[in-house]
Amino acid sequence: MSAAVMPLPERSLLPFDPAMPPSDRCRLLVVAFPEALRDVLSAGYLEHRPRFGENGFEGLAEIWSPPATVTPRQAAMAQRVLADLEDSVLAPAEPDRLLGRVLALLSHYPAKGLTADVEQLVAMDWVEDLGEFPAWAIDEAARTWRRSKKFRPSIAEMRALCEAACAKERVLVDRLRMIIRTANVAATSGAPQGAVQAMGRTTLRRMP
């Protein structure tokens, strides 16, 4: 049986503890990946470039691309792990749970002049605008705000905190997607994998 058609390793629950430091959380996740997929992640090409915006230097952009030797089997592993991550660790918060968290946070910073009905509508806007984030990231963002700010947050400020909370997990997701994309492009275009790798060095994410 060739390596390309060998059955994938058995699924196992991805270990995740949101209370751990972000780097430790991601390290624990990667350790649980199939060994062949870990090899691809560790062999990828990584470079950092400065990013500049309207206000000048905005941090480092991380550019990562997989090695030129990604196999269809490794891409299949990446696809399965990606689905597991999106269905568990990065699954969007349930609307009811998110609404409760938002109402609890806003209750610490009462808004003068708002009726209960308007306050409820405001909370529903928050649910819509934070709905892409997992519950643990929203909890972390709310905790950070409560412990560091004396005024009511804006939705944009909370989105920034949520993005920061799950930034490393999203970087990992981006890398898995790049592995899958690289293998798919190579399979459909017939281009050498090394050429596809060079073409794929376009995914940018600001380093958290």
C-alpha positions as CSV (number, residue, x, y, z in Angstrom):
1,M,0.0,0.0,0.0
2,S,1.5,3.4,-1.0
3,A,1.9,6.2,1.5
4,A,-0.6,8.3,-0.4
5,V,-3.5,5.8,0.2
6,M,-2.6,4.6,3.6
7,P,-5.4,5.2,6.1
8,L,-5.0,8.3,8.3
9,P,-4.2,7.9,12.0
10,E,-7.1,7.5,14.4
11,R,-8.7,10.7,15.5
12,S,-8.1,11.9,19.0
13,L,-9.5,14.8,20.9
14,L,-7.4,17.9,20.7
15,P,-6.1,18.9,24.1
16,F,-6.9,22.5,24.9
17,D,-6.9,24.6,28.1
18,P,-7.7,28.3,27.5
19,A,-6.1,29.1,30.9
20,M,-2.7,28.2,29.6
21,P,-0.4,30.8,28.1
22,P,-1.0,31.0,24.3
23,S,2.3,29.6,23.3
24,D,1.9,26.6,25.6
25,R,-1.6,26.0,24.3
26,C,-0.5,25.9,20.7
27,R,2.5,23.7,21.5
28,L,0.2,21.2,23.2
29,L,-2.1,21.2,20.2
30,V,0.7,20.6,17.8
31,V,2.0,17.7,19.8
32,A,-1.4,16.0,19.4
33,F,-1.2,16.3,15.6
34,P,-0.1,13.2,13.5
35,E,3.7,13.0,13.3
36,A,3.8,13.4,9.6
37,L,1.8,16.7,9.9
38,R,4.1,17.9,12.6
39,D,7.0,17.3,10.3
40,V,5.5,19.6,7.7
41,L,4.8,22.3,10.2
42,S,8.3,22.2,11.5
43,A,9.9,22.1,8.1
44,G,8.0,25.1,6.8
45,Y,9.7,28.3,5.7
46,L,9.2,31.3,8.0
47,E,10.3,34.8,7.6
48,H,9.4,38.1,9.3
49,R,9.0,41.5,7.7
50,P,8.2,44.9,9.1
51,R,4.7,46.2,8.5
52,F,4.0,49.9,8.2
53,G,0.6,51.7,8.2
54,E,-0.7,55.2,8.5
55,N,0.8,55.5,12.0
56,G,4.2,54.1,11.1
57,F,5.6,50.7,12.2
58,E,2.8,48.3,13.1
59,G,4.8,45.2,14.1
60,L,6.1,42.2,12.2
61,A,4.3,40.4,9.5
62,E,4.8,36.6,9.6
63,I,5.1,34.9,6.2
64,W,5.0,31.1,6.3
65,S,4.9,28.6,3.5
66,P,5.1,24.8,3.7
67,P,8.0,22.8,2.4
68,A,8.2,21.7,-1.2
69,T,7.6,18.1,-0.3
70,V,4.0,18.1,1.0
71,T,2.2,14.9,0.1
72,P,-1.5,14.3,-0.5
73,R,-1.6,12.3,2.6
74,Q,-0.2,15.1,4.7
75,A,-2.6,17.5,3.1
76,A,-5.5,15.1,4.1
77,M,-4.2,15.1,7.7
78,A,-4.1,18.9,7.6
79,Q,-7.7,19.0,6.4
80,R,-8.9,16.7,9.1
81,V,-7.0,18.6,11.9
82,L,-8.3,21.9,10.5
83,A,-11.9,20.6,10.7
84,D,-11.3,19.4,14.3
85,L,-9.9,22.8,15.3
86,E,-12.7,24.7,13.7
87,D,-15.3,22.4,15.3
88,S,-13.9,22.5,18.8
89,V,-11.2,25.0,19.8
90,L,-12.3,27.8,17.4
91,A,-16.0,27.0,17.2
92,P,-18.0,30.2,17.5
93,A,-19.7,30.8,20.8
94,E,-23.3,29.8,21.2
95,P,-25.5,33.0,20.8
96,D,-27.2,32.6,24.2
97,R,-23.9,32.1,26.0
98,L,-22.4,35.1,24.1
99,L,-25.4,37.3,25.0
100,G,-25.1,36.4,28.6
101,R,-21.4,37.3,28.6
102,V,-22.0,40.6,26.9
103,L,-24.9,41.6,29.2
104,A,-22.7,40.7,32.2
105,L,-19.8,42.8,30.9
106,L,-22.0,45.8,30.1
107,S,-23.6,45.7,33.5
108,H,-20.3,46.6,35.0
109,Y,-20.4,49.9,33.0
110,P,-24.1,51.1,33.1
111,A,-24.9,53.5,30.3
112,K,-26.9,56.5,31.3
113,G,-30.1,57.3,29.4
114,L,-30.6,53.9,27.8
115,T,-33.8,52.1,28.3
116,A,-33.8,48.4,29.0
117,D,-35.1,47.7,25.4
118,V,-32.3,49.8,23.8
119,E,-29.7,48.1,26.1
120,Q,-31.0,44.8,24.8
121,L,-30.6,45.9,21.2
122,V,-27.1,47.1,21.9
123,A,-26.3,43.7,23.4
124,M,-27.6,42.0,20.3
125,D,-25.3,44.1,18.1
126,W,-22.4,42.8,20.3
127,V,-23.6,39.3,19.7
128,E,-23.6,39.8,16.0
129,D,-20.2,41.5,15.9
130,L,-18.4,39.0,18.3
131,G,-20.2,35.9,16.9
132,E,-17.2,34.7,15.0
133,F,-15.1,34.1,18.1
134,P,-15.0,31.1,20.4
135,A,-16.5,31.5,23.9
136,W,-13.1,31.1,25.7
137,A,-11.6,34.1,23.7
138,I,-14.6,36.3,24.5
139,D,-14.3,35.3,28.2
140,E,-10.7,36.2,28.1
141,A,-11.3,39.5,26.4
142,A,-14.1,40.4,28.9
143,R,-11.8,39.5,31.8
144,T,-8.9,41.6,30.5
145,W,-11.2,44.6,30.1
146,R,-12.8,44.3,33.5
147,R,-9.4,44.2,35.2
148,S,-7.8,47.0,33.3
149,K,-10.4,49.6,32.3
150,K,-12.8,51.8,34.2
151,F,-15.0,52.7,31.3
152,R,-17.5,51.0,29.0
153,P,-15.8,49.2,26.0
154,S,-16.7,49.6,22.4
155,I,-17.4,46.7,20.1
156,A,-14.2,47.5,18.1
157,E,-12.1,47.4,21.3
158,M,-13.6,44.0,22.3
159,R,-13.1,42.6,18.8
160,A,-9.4,43.6,19.1
161,L,-9.1,41.8,22.4
162,C,-10.8,38.7,21.1
163,E,-8.5,38.6,18.0
164,A,-5.5,38.9,20.3
165,A,-6.8,36.1,22.6
166,C,-7.0,33.5,19.8
167,A,-4.3,35.0,17.5
168,K,-1.9,32.0,17.8
169,E,-4.6,29.5,17.2
170,R,-5.6,31.4,14.0
171,V,-2.0,31.4,12.8
172,L,-2.0,27.7,13.2
173,V,-5.2,27.4,11.2
174,D,-3.6,29.6,8.5
175,R,-0.7,27.3,8.2
176,L,-2.9,24.2,7.9
177,R,-4.9,26.0,5.1
178,M,-1.6,26.8,3.3
179,I,-0.6,23.1,3.5
180,I,-3.9,22.1,2.0
181,R,-3.9,24.8,-0.7
182,T,-0.3,24.1,-1.7
183,A,-1.1,20.4,-2.2
184,N,-4.3,21.1,-4.1
185,V,-2.7,23.6,-6.4
186,A,0.1,21.2,-7.2
187,A,-2.3,18.4,-7.9
188,T,-4.6,20.5,-10.2
189,S,-1.9,22.5,-12.0
190,G,0.8,20.0,-12.5
191,A,3.3,22.6,-11.3
192,P,6.3,21.5,-9.4
193,Q,5.7,21.7,-5.6
194,G,8.6,24.0,-5.2
195,A,7.1,26.5,-7.6
196,V,3.8,26.3,-5.8
197,Q,5.5,26.9,-2.5
198,A,7.1,30.1,-3.8
199,M,3.8,31.3,-5.1
200,G,2.2,30.6,-1.7
201,R,4.3,32.9,0.3
202,T,1.6,35.5,0.3
203,T,-0.2,34.8,3.6
204,L,0.5,37.7,6.0
205,R,-0.5,37.9,9.7
206,R,0.7,40.4,12.2
207,M,2.6,38.7,15.0
208,P,0.6,38.9,18.3
